Amino acid sequence: MSNTIIEGMDYDLLFLVVNSGTGSKALQIAKKNGVSGGTVFRGLGTASNSALKFFGLEDVKKEVLIMAARKETAETALDALTEKLQLKKRNRGIAFTIPIANLLGNRNCIYNTDAHGRKVEDIMHQAIFTIVDRGQAEEVIDAAVAAGSQGGTVINARGSGSHETSRLFSMDIEPEKEVVMILTEQHTTDAVVASISNALKIEQPGNGVLFTMDVTNTRGLF
């Protein structure tokens, strides 16, 4: 895994929460604006409308999209999504971006070990997110544990990248995905990322996506 630093390779994570059935449209909009792909989670929202509660429909199905892109691309995609999905209107969805420290599995990404070298007193842990095909989560966990991690959490999802989509009866079929979330101490992050990357060949096209984020105010870690 290369330690070369590329100037200006700042990435953001773009989060989008929309009603069920809107996720694919949102991904198409994002791709047209430079985002290479994303991952969709199924979720539930809560509605306060009394009529919905009366009919037992207060639980609203949602789709949560996570897309990683260069900062300027994420901003452009966010503007396009806001306009095309009319997010400025009520109940159309929400979107926001979060800076990420590192990203692997996207085009032209190189892991930057200095991203975790910042001397910030309240940043003692990092969160490592790895998105892989269904059935590979255990390999991610095993690789992380081998590098000193205590384990992780697996979340089921579905992906839609250009290299991940097959077609059936002229319809896009999105394969199942697994998202592994691992919390590590700051000084072990690089070793855990290297172990996962080497085990699953994350840097090769189509093998997955890995990104890291700074974590503050952790609780429940021993």
MIGU-692471 format. One record per residue (C-alpha): residue number from 0; x, y, z. Coordinates in nm, 3 decimals. Example, Ala and Ser with C-alpha at 12.3 -4.5 7.8 and 13.67 -1.06 7.14 Angstrom:
! MIGU-692471
> 0,1.230,-0.450,0.780
> 1,1.367,-0.106,0.714
//
This chain:
! MIGU-692471
> 0,0.000,0.000,0.000
> 1,0.151,0.330,-0.109
> 2,0.226,0.605,0.142
> 3,0.268,0.872,-0.124
> 4,0.089,1.197,-0.048
> 5,-0.106,1.371,-0.323
> 6,-0.172,1.740,-0.266
> 7,-0.533,1.848,-0.281
> 8,-0.676,1.497,-0.246
> 9,-0.931,1.605,0.015
> 10,-1.242,1.389,0.019
> 11,-1.589,1.433,0.164
> 12,-1.851,1.175,0.250
> 13,-2.190,1.277,0.111
> 14,-2.489,1.150,0.311
> 15,-2.838,1.160,0.166
> 16,-3.161,1.044,0.334
> 17,-3.460,1.014,0.100
> 18,-3.789,0.827,0.078
> 19,-3.779,0.466,-0.037
> 20,-3.754,0.434,-0.414
> 21,-3.566,0.761,-0.461
> 22,-3.218,0.620,-0.397
> 23,-3.151,0.500,-0.751
> 24,-3.255,0.835,-0.898
> 25,-3.030,1.015,-0.650
> 26,-2.734,0.794,-0.747
> 27,-2.788,0.871,-1.114
> 28,-2.787,1.243,-1.040
> 29,-2.470,1.211,-0.833
> 30,-2.293,1.009,-1.105
> 31,-2.379,1.269,-1.367
> 32,-2.202,1.520,-1.145
> 33,-1.879,1.325,-1.103
> 34,-1.946,1.082,-0.817
> 35,-1.830,0.733,-0.916
> 36,-2.082,0.536,-0.709
> 37,-2.237,0.489,-0.368
> 38,-2.390,0.255,-0.113
> 39,-2.757,0.246,-0.013
> 40,-2.887,0.153,0.331
> 41,-3.248,0.068,0.402
> 42,-3.389,0.252,0.699
> 43,-3.701,0.374,0.875
> 44,-3.799,0.730,0.949
> 45,-4.059,0.850,1.196
> 46,-4.352,1.073,1.110
> 47,-4.554,1.283,1.355
> 48,-4.862,1.310,1.132
> 49,-5.163,1.199,1.337
> 50,-5.345,1.064,1.029
> 51,-5.052,0.837,0.950
> 52,-5.047,0.712,1.308
> 53,-5.421,0.640,1.292
> 54,-5.369,0.407,0.998
> 55,-5.056,0.253,1.149
> 56,-4.829,0.414,0.888
> 57,-4.613,0.628,1.112
> 58,-4.301,0.432,1.015
> 59,-4.176,0.568,0.682
> 60,-3.933,0.363,0.476
> 61,-3.617,0.554,0.394
> 62,-3.303,0.503,0.193
> 63,-2.970,0.634,0.320
> 64,-2.702,0.693,0.056
> 65,-2.333,0.721,0.130
> 66,-2.112,0.853,-0.151
> 67,-1.745,0.950,-0.132
> 68,-1.591,1.204,-0.366
> 69,-1.338,1.482,-0.383
> 70,-1.452,1.784,-0.187
> 71,-1.531,1.998,-0.491
> 72,-1.715,1.709,-0.660
> 73,-1.918,1.642,-0.345
> 74,-2.020,2.008,-0.331
> 75,-2.127,2.005,-0.696
> 76,-2.324,1.682,-0.647
> 77,-2.485,1.819,-0.332
> 78,-2.606,2.128,-0.521
> 79,-2.743,1.912,-0.804
> 80,-2.919,1.674,-0.565
> 81,-3.070,1.965,-0.376
> 82,-3.213,2.108,-0.698
> 83,-3.322,1.787,-0.873
> 84,-3.476,1.627,-0.563
> 85,-3.617,1.958,-0.437
> 86,-3.459,1.910,-0.096
> 87,-3.545,2.267,0.001
> 88,-3.908,2.158,0.023
> 89,-4.041,1.982,0.331
> 90,-4.029,1.604,0.354
> 91,-3.819,1.562,0.038
> 92,-3.505,1.445,0.219
> 93,-3.189,1.570,0.383
> 94,-2.827,1.578,0.271
> 95,-2.495,1.671,0.429
> 96,-2.124,1.618,0.384
> 97,-1.854,1.510,0.632
> 98,-1.477,1.535,0.573
> 99,-1.300,1.199,0.573
> 100,-0.937,1.141,0.661
> 101,-0.864,0.869,0.404
> 102,-1.029,0.683,0.120
> 103,-0.932,0.360,-0.058
> 104,-1.108,0.186,-0.345
> 105,-1.197,0.501,-0.536
> 106,-1.014,0.603,-0.850
> 107,-0.678,0.779,-0.803
> 108,-0.686,0.743,-0.422
> 109,-0.364,0.698,-0.228
> 110,-0.364,0.631,0.144
> 111,-0.214,0.921,0.338
> 112,-0.056,0.813,0.666
> 113,-0.015,1.177,0.768
> 114,-0.392,1.214,0.781
> 115,-0.383,1.040,1.118
> 116,-0.077,1.224,1.240
> 117,-0.255,1.535,1.357
> 118,-0.184,1.625,1.719
> 119,-0.536,1.687,1.839
> 120,-0.585,1.604,2.204
> 121,-0.952,1.508,2.184
> 122,-0.907,1.279,1.881
> 123,-0.795,0.946,2.025
> 124,-0.983,0.708,1.798
> 125,-1.070,0.665,1.432
> 126,-1.365,0.489,1.270
> 127,-1.278,0.262,0.978
> 128,-1.564,0.183,0.739
> 129,-1.517,-0.093,0.480
> 130,-1.781,-0.166,0.215
> 131,-1.747,-0.509,0.054
> 132,-1.958,-0.770,-0.122
> 133,-2.188,-0.980,0.091
> 134,-2.002,-1.264,0.262
> 135,-1.669,-1.081,0.292
> 136,-1.733,-0.901,0.619
> 137,-1.576,-1.182,0.819
> 138,-1.254,-1.145,0.617
> 139,-1.249,-0.775,0.702
> 140,-1.296,-0.848,1.073
> 141,-1.029,-1.119,1.071
> 142,-0.779,-0.888,0.902
> 143,-0.855,-0.609,1.150
> 144,-0.819,-0.837,1.452
> 145,-0.487,-0.964,1.316
> 146,-0.363,-0.604,1.324
> 147,-0.475,-0.541,1.682
> 148,-0.844,-0.445,1.652
> 149,-1.094,-0.575,1.905
> 150,-1.359,-0.644,1.638
> 151,-1.628,-0.451,1.453
> 152,-1.993,-0.416,1.356
> 153,-2.141,-0.548,1.031
> 154,-2.424,-0.363,0.854
> 155,-2.611,-0.505,0.554
> 156,-2.653,-0.270,0.257
> 157,-2.672,-0.263,-0.121
> 158,-2.434,-0.092,-0.360
> 159,-2.458,0.077,-0.696
> 160,-2.122,0.151,-0.856
> 161,-2.044,0.143,-1.225
> 162,-1.854,-0.185,-1.187
> 163,-2.104,-0.339,-0.945
> 164,-2.430,-0.330,-1.139
> 165,-2.557,-0.620,-1.349
> 166,-2.867,-0.614,-1.568
> 167,-3.166,-0.845,-1.578
> 168,-3.465,-0.786,-1.809
> 169,-3.327,-0.435,-1.879
> 170,-3.331,-0.352,-1.508
> 171,-3.032,-0.271,-1.288
> 172,-2.981,-0.538,-1.022
> 173,-2.776,-0.409,-0.732
> 174,-2.579,-0.678,-0.545
> 175,-2.597,-0.704,-0.167
> 176,-2.322,-0.534,0.027
> 177,-2.185,-0.548,0.379
> 178,-2.049,-0.249,0.566
> 179,-1.802,-0.314,0.846
> 180,-1.751,-0.042,1.106
> 181,-1.441,-0.069,1.324
> 182,-1.324,0.168,1.595
> 183,-0.950,0.178,1.658
> 184,-0.710,0.376,1.870
> 185,-0.539,0.645,1.665
> 186,-0.196,0.485,1.675
> 187,-0.325,0.150,1.538
> 188,-0.540,0.285,1.253
> 189,-0.273,0.264,0.984
> 190,-0.187,-0.097,1.071
> 191,-0.553,-0.206,1.068
> 192,-0.618,-0.031,0.735
> 193,-0.307,-0.190,0.583
> 194,-0.415,-0.536,0.703
> 195,-0.766,-0.500,0.557
> 196,-0.636,-0.355,0.231
> 197,-0.381,-0.633,0.185
> 198,-0.628,-0.910,0.273
> 199,-0.908,-0.795,0.044
> 200,-0.706,-0.607,-0.220
> 201,-0.926,-0.303,-0.163
> 202,-0.718,-0.087,-0.396
> 203,-0.807,-0.304,-0.696
> 204,-1.120,-0.195,-0.889
> 205,-1.442,-0.359,-0.775
> 206,-1.305,-0.503,-0.450
> 207,-1.465,-0.252,-0.218
> 208,-1.427,0.088,-0.058
> 209,-1.257,0.181,0.268
> 210,-1.260,0.519,0.440
> 211,-1.159,0.651,0.781
> 212,-1.297,0.930,0.996
> 213,-1.186,1.101,1.316
> 214,-1.395,1.013,1.621
> 215,-1.437,1.221,1.937
> 216,-1.615,1.167,2.269
> 217,-1.625,0.788,2.246
> 218,-1.817,0.590,2.506
> 219,-1.833,0.217,2.579
> 220,-1.478,0.139,2.463
> 221,-1.261,-0.051,2.709
//
